[in-house]
Amino acid sequence: MLNDRIRPLCAAALSFATRVVFGACLVLPTWAADSAADFPRRPIRIVVPFQTGGLPDLTARLIGPKLFDLWKQPVVVENRPGAGGILGTDIVAKASPDGHTLLMPTSGHAALPAVTAKLPFDPLKDFAPITMTANGAYALVVPPSLGVKSVKELIALAKAKPGQLNFGSAGTGSGTHFAAELFRDLAKIDAVHVAYKGIPDALTDTMSGRIQFFMPPLVSAAQLAKDGRLLVLAVSQRVPGYEDIPTLADSGLQGYQWSGWSGLLAPAKTPRAIINKLHDEVARILILPEVKQRMAALGADTTPTTPEEFGKLIADQIRLTTSLARRAGIKPQ
């Protein structure tokens, strides 16, 4: 008899719970839509985890004013260099996932797991990709005094003097480091890595002949090459306006693929509706003729990607840099 009394109560409770869950399912998309409809509600901060002047900094400062014109909210570009980009990246990883704090990293972001033993964040899991914003070529440069005129001649010299040629980078784990490591790996040469604190110092020592080759972003080396202070042997990918310079693949290193990208990431758990809104507006800006022309002059392409494509690019480069580091004997510190 007790069971007969309880059964209707249980049925009523179940019916109520079903209505609550169903109602929640109907409401959730409305919340998500509202969160995007009134976004942004305050100034947007784009954290660049490097010094001013590089590709991510220039890209962020190009996008920011156009977002302000659209949304009438200030877009503040904040340079937070330190620890190879870890300092600024960690700030965004721990920021509120509401789309108002964003990260503009480079391809060095994907190299962090290969060279850092204990990261305070996960480069994949702690971020939501928005879009790649620029894709710039790297240049293989040598001092004119070295006496080589082509990639083939540089490889021949390195093989004739195993372990005697030095190559520079802007720091262990940087994009310049792994761009050169991939060249060294495919060319099967023995050369010594010399890490600098940034691109300017490495360029200075390349021009003086203290190091024999370096792979900076093309934008960093183009003017020095025009002045005759550096010789560009090849670029990592085809660049409009620099068609006379061969790619590394054209020079015999089939399979060489390394790009100096920058992009936008948000903290993980940022609502997808906000990610989509950011993606759509930034993608629209990136394909504006004046933006594409400005970035092309810097040796960079601004074709946007979907969030999924950008996430796959980062995951693929993490696997590549991890494999390269293992073959080169680079141990996480």
PALUMTI-621180 format. One line per field, with one value per residue (C-alpha): residue in one letter; z negated, x, y. Coordinates in pm, 1 decimal, m for minus. Each point is the difference from the previous one (the first is absolute). Example, Ala and Ser with C-alpha at 12.3 -4.5 7.8 and 13.67 -1.06 7.14 Angstrom:
// PALUMTI-621180
code	a	s
z	m780.0	66.0
x	1230.0	137.0
y	m450.0	344.0
//
This chain:
// PALUMTI-621180
code	m	l	n	d	r	i	r	p	l	c	a	a	a	l	s	f	a	t	r	v	v	f	g	a	c	l	v	l	p	t	w	a	a	d	s	a	a	d	f	p	r	r	p	i	r	i	v	v	p	f	q	t	g	g	l	p	d	l	t	a	r	l	i	g	p	k	l	f	d	l	w	k	q	p	v	v	v	e	n	r	p	g	a	g	g	i	l	g	t	d	i	v	a	k	a	s	p	d	g	h	t	l	l	m	p	t	s	g	h	a	a	l	p	a	v	t	a	k	l	p	f	d	p	l	k	d	f	a	p	i	t	m	t	a	n	g	a	y	a	l	v	v	p	p	s	l	g	v	k	s	v	k	e	l	i	a	l	a	k	a	k	p	g	q	l	n	f	g	s	a	g	t	g	s	g	t	h	f	a	a	e	l	f	r	d	l	a	k	i	d	a	v	h	v	a	y	k	g	i	p	d	a	l	t	d	t	m	s	g	r	i	q	f	f	m	p	p	l	v	s	a	a	q	l	a	k	d	g	r	l	l	v	l	a	v	s	q	r	v	p	g	y	e	d	i	p	t	l	a	d	s	g	l	q	g	y	q	w	s	g	w	s	g	l	l	a	p	a	k	t	p	r	a	i	i	n	k	l	h	d	e	v	a	r	i	l	i	l	p	e	v	k	q	r	m	a	a	l	g	a	d	t	t	p	t	t	p	e	e	f	g	k	l	i	a	d	q	i	r	l	t	t	s	l	a	r	r	a	g	i	k	p	q
z	0.0	m78.8	345.6	155.1	m173.8	93.0	366.7	98.8	m190.4	182.0	334.3	m76.6	m107.0	315.8	214.6	m173.1	39.9	368.9	51.0	m180.0	210.3	322.5	m96.2	m70.1	342.8	152.4	m203.8	50.9	362.8	m101.3	m264.4	254.8	251.6	m260.3	m101.8	361.1	73.3	m261.7	54.4	m55.5	m317.1	m90.3	154.1	164.6	m95.0	250.1	m180.5	219.6	m194.6	173.6	45.6	236.8	370.1	86.2	223.1	m280.2	m136.3	342.7	81.0	m330.5	46.1	352.0	m108.5	m321.4	146.8	246.8	m279.5	m186.7	306.9	2.8	m369.6	m148.0	m277.7	m43.5	104.7	m209.1	125.9	m300.9	49.6	m277.7	100.7	m218.8	m26.2	373.3	9.9	m303.4	m222.8	226.5	110.8	m359.8	m66.3	270.9	m99.6	m344.3	118.1	m15.3	301.0	122.1	314.2	m140.5	m49.7	305.9	89.1	317.7	3.1	271.0	121.4	m303.9	m201.4	154.8	m95.6	m371.5	m97.7	180.0	m195.1	m332.5	m262.1	m211.0	167.1	m215.8	274.4	278.2	343.2	142.3	m280.5	m172.1	309.9	253.4	352.4	192.2	322.5	141.9	69.2	199.7	161.3	65.1	168.9	m165.7	187.1	0.4	m23.0	m3.3	m22.7	342.6	m132.7	m26.5	375.7	71.6	251.3	m29.6	m238.0	179.0	m64.1	m367.5	m48.3	177.5	m226.8	m313.5	104.3	73.7	m347.7	m229.9	m333.8	99.3	125.3	m246.9	50.3	m209.2	m141.0	m195.8	m289.6	m63.1	105.6	205.8	350.6	134.8	m188.0	137.5	350.5	3.6	m173.5	271.7	265.3	m178.0	m40.5	364.2	129.5	m229.1	m114.1	m333.0	m119.7	m343.9	m134.2	m162.9	m185.6	m26.0	m202.5	310.1	376.6	7.2	m179.9	222.9	312.9	m117.9	m49.6	333.3	180.3	m177.3	85.2	m358.8	94.7	345.2	55.0	m159.2	84.0	m108.0	131.3	346.7	m123.4	m240.9	266.8	319.2	m39.5	m117.7	308.9	224.2	m163.4	79.8	m365.3	21.9	277.1	17.7	140.1	m20.6	m170.3	m179.3	230.9	313.0	m69.5	236.2	98.6	m67.8	287.8	87.4	m326.9	11.8	m271.7	m199.2	170.6	339.7	m122.7	m50.7	m350.5	90.4	m285.3	m161.7	m150.3	m271.3	m25.5	m232.0	m86.4	m250.6	m112.2	m255.9	m294.7	m280.4	m338.3	6.2	m74.4	173.5	138.8	359.2	94.6	m105.3	177.9	316.4	m29.6	m48.1	285.9	245.4	m63.8	m9.7	317.0	171.1	m97.4	115.9	357.1	40.2	295.3	m203.8	m273.7	246.5	179.7	m324.8	m119.2	343.0	m16.4	m318.2	172.4	m164.4	121.5	m192.7	126.2	m306.1	m116.4	m183.4	m373.2	78.9	267.3	m232.6	m281.2	233.5	112.7	m361.4	m79.3	312.7	m83.9	m358.0	138.4	248.6	m254.5	m251.8	263.1	112.0	m357.1	m63.1	313.2	m79.5	m360.5	m139.5	m350.5	m170.1	m267.8
x	0.0	288.8	142.6	m332.4	23.9	365.5	m38.5	m208.3	237.6	300.9	m177.4	m79.5	357.9	134.4	m237.7	110.5	369.3	m54.2	m166.4	288.0	266.8	m193.9	m51.1	371.6	80.1	m225.7	154.8	370.0	18.6	m170.4	267.1	272.0	m163.6	m34.3	366.1	101.8	m266.2	132.9	367.8	225.7	m124.3	331.2	348.2	167.9	357.1	227.0	306.8	308.5	251.8	297.9	162.7	m137.2	76.9	m40.7	m265.4	m253.3	37.4	m38.9	m300.7	m173.6	50.8	m141.4	m312.3	m68.7	m111.5	m231.9	m168.6	m43.2	m165.0	m244.5	m75.7	87.8	192.8	373.8	236.2	316.4	311.4	207.2	356.3	94.8	334.1	185.3	106.3	m28.2	m362.4	m110.9	m67.4	m252.6	m154.3	m63.9	m183.2	m253.6	m26.2	m119.0	m221.0	m378.7	m136.7	m224.3	184.1	131.8	357.0	164.8	345.7	197.5	269.2	240.3	108.7	230.2	m315.6	m0.2	364.1	m45.1	m74.1	316.3	233.4	m175.6	m21.7	m275.6	m237.0	m257.1	m257.8	m79.3	55.1	m297.7	m246.1	15.2	m82.9	m278.7	128.5	m161.6	198.7	348.1	57.5	324.2	226.8	349.6	299.6	334.0	320.7	322.3	265.5	379.6	266.5	134.7	350.1	m82.6	40.2	m300.8	m265.7	m257.6	m153.3	190.1	331.8	m83.4	m82.8	322.2	203.3	m167.6	69.0	361.8	33.3	m221.8	m64.7	188.9	m285.9	m221.3	m363.5	m184.1	m348.7	m203.5	1.6	m33.5	m345.4	m74.3	m141.1	341.9	156.8	m230.7	m2.9	378.0	m18.8	m235.3	245.1	291.7	m196.9	m108.9	342.3	165.2	272.4	179.7	m7.6	7.0	m298.6	69.2	m298.6	m36.7	m241.6	m178.0	8.7	201.9	301.1	m0.4	m21.8	294.4	218.7	m105.7	100.8	336.2	61.6	6.3	m277.2	m23.5	m374.6	m324.6	m370.6	m186.5	m339.2	43.0	m137.2	296.6	262.1	m140.6	144.1	338.9	12.6	m85.8	284.7	240.3	69.5	m160.2	m52.2	m336.7	53.7	m361.3	m335.4	m219.3	m297.0	m90.8	m43.7	m170.8	247.5	299.2	m45.0	368.9	94.1	m31.1	m175.8	187.5	m210.5	105.1	359.5	m15.1	m144.0	m324.2	m248.9	123.7	m310.1	33.9	m200.4	34.1	m363.9	m171.1	m358.4	m267.8	m78.2	m252.2	m3.5	m152.9	m375.4	m65.6	m355.3	m2.1	m238.4	265.0	276.9	m211.4	m64.7	369.8	94.0	m248.7	98.8	376.1	m22.7	m186.5	278.1	277.6	m131.0	m37.8	219.8	189.3	76.6	117.5	220.0	153.0	82.4	121.7	259.4	123.7	19.3	m315.0	m333.5	m320.0	m235.6	m211.0	m71.1	m292.1	49.5	25.7	266.6	203.9	m26.2	119.5	295.8	111.2	m40.4	194.6	286.4	16.0	53.9	261.0	202.0	m11.8	136.0	266.9	110.6	36.0	213.3	212.8	54.0	m177.2	m116.5	m281.4	133.1
y	0.0	233.2	m68.9	101.6	338.0	55.3	m94.0	307.5	228.5	m146.7	39.6	363.7	69.0	m161.4	202.5	322.9	m87.4	m75.1	338.7	174.3	m172.5	60.3	362.3	40.2	m139.2	264.0	279.9	m82.2	113.1	327.2	61.3	m72.5	232.3	275.8	m32.4	62.8	260.0	243.8	m87.9	186.2	165.7	166.1	57.5	m297.1	m81.3	m177.4	m132.8	m32.5	m213.9	164.4	336.4	262.2	m6.9	m368.0	m155.4	m67.2	353.2	161.4	m218.1	74.2	374.4	m22.2	m191.0	194.7	335.4	m169.9	m195.4	328.7	155.9	m290.9	m48.0	341.5	m172.2	70.0	m280.0	13.0	m178.3	m99.9	m124.6	m242.9	m157.5	m245.6	m363.5	m60.4	109.1	m199.9	301.9	170.5	m328.6	m104.2	327.3	m83.5	m366.1	110.9	287.6	m3.4	m194.0	279.5	107.4	329.0	m128.8	m155.9	m131.2	71.8	m272.7	m115.2	m342.8	m7.9	m76.9	m347.7	m56.0	65.6	m365.1	m113.0	228.1	65.7	m273.5	155.5	242.3	180.2	m62.1	m246.2	166.3	m191.6	m72.9	338.9	204.7	34.4	73.7	285.7	43.6	23.8	368.9	m0.8	m252.9	127.9	m156.1	m67.2	81.2	m201.5	272.7	m7.8	269.6	101.9	m71.5	m372.1	m31.5	m222.0	98.5	m277.9	m252.7	m275.3	177.1	57.8	m368.3	m101.1	231.9	m135.0	m358.4	84.7	152.7	m210.5	167.0	315.9	216.2	185.2	94.1	255.4	30.8	251.3	m246.5	m371.0	m114.3	312.0	m18.3	101.1	m291.2	m266.5	148.4	m51.7	m338.1	m124.9	123.7	m166.9	m323.1	m25.9	106.2	m258.4	238.4	33.9	362.3	165.4	192.0	338.2	148.0	377.9	211.9	123.3	41.2	328.2	m149.9	m308.1	216.3	211.3	m306.2	m145.2	318.1	m1.4	m365.7	m123.2	m241.8	m149.4	m24.5	110.5	m36.8	315.6	110.2	147.4	333.1	25.9	m63.8	154.3	350.0	m127.8	m221.0	296.0	193.8	m284.6	m80.7	m345.8	m251.6	m177.5	m349.8	m120.8	49.6	m251.4	59.5	194.7	371.6	247.5	268.9	m226.2	m244.3	22.9	m173.9	m380.6	m194.8	m261.9	m266.5	142.7	m21.0	m376.8	m30.2	m171.6	m3.0	320.4	164.7	259.4	320.5	294.3	38.3	220.7	m51.9	67.9	m225.9	44.0	m173.2	m346.8	m14.4	330.6	m40.2	m117.6	281.8	254.1	m194.3	6.1	373.9	74.5	m231.5	149.6	360.7	m60.9	m212.5	284.5	241.8	m233.0	m14.0	376.2	109.7	260.2	m255.1	m265.9	254.7	126.2	m351.7	m115.2	278.0	m170.5	m338.7	m134.9	m132.5	72.9	m271.5	m91.2	m354.4	m156.1	m65.1	m372.2	53.4	219.5	m254.2	m276.4	213.7	46.0	m370.4	m99.7	237.6	m127.4	m350.4	128.3	198.4	m284.3	m238.5	248.3	63.8	m371.5	m51.5	306.3	m106.5	307.7	m78.4	192.0	233.3
//
